[in-house]
Structures are given as C-alpha cells and as structure tokens.
Amino acid sequence: MNMVTSRLLDRAGDILDHVDFTPSALRADLAERKVSVGLLYSAAELISHAADLSSESAGLVHDNERRWRTFRQRVGDVLVAAQDGPEDGAPG
C-alpha cells in the first residue's frame, strides 16, 4: 500500500510542477484559461486519496498488531506446556 501512496504523491508533485505559482501567472491564468485551478484540484484529490490510503493502512497495521501479540502469547503458552510435560491423567 505504501507503493501506491508513494506513486499518488509523486504524481501530485508532477502535476504541481506544471503550475506557475507566481502571482502574476496565477492572475493571468485565472483571467483566461483557468488551467491552474484544474491542476491544483487534481493534485489535491491525489493527495487526499494518498492520505486516505495511509490512514487505512495504519488501521490495518494496528489490527494486525493485536493479532500477532495474541498469536505470540498462545505459542508461548503451548511451548511452556510442552516443556512441562503432559498434564496429570493424560496418556504420555
């Protein structure tokens, strides 16, 4: 997911490279073609989507963290039980 997020942010940067942010250039663009507005909107959408993916990824990592802790604890319990030998009354 990090690769997708990275690609989205790279693409947003590429789009922003095509915008001349000098005040005179922005005024001229707004008076005529209004291309800069569309480019800024597109870059903002890509950045927003990348942020959403990053947030979703963080949630998934958080969920998995608890699962791995539980798994590790259960494996530890099994190993301790195996070292203690079979329980009383169990065939061994």
Stockholm file with secondary structure:
# STOCKHOLM 1.0

chainA/1-92         MNMVTSRLLDRAGDILDHVDFTPSALRADLAERKVSVGLLYSAAELISHAADLSSESAGLVHDNERRWRTFRQRVGDVLVAAQDGPEDGAPG
#=GR chainA/1-92 SS CHHHHHHHHHHHHHHHTTCCCSHHHHHHHHHTTCHHHHHHHHHHHHHHHHHHHHHHHHHHHHHHHHHHHHHHHHHHHHHHHHHHCSCTTSCC
#=GC SS_cons        CHHHHHHHHHHHHHHHTTCCCSHHHHHHHHHTTCHHHHHHHHHHHHHHHHHHHHHHHHHHHHHHHHHHHHHHHHHHHHHHHHHHCSCTTSCC
//
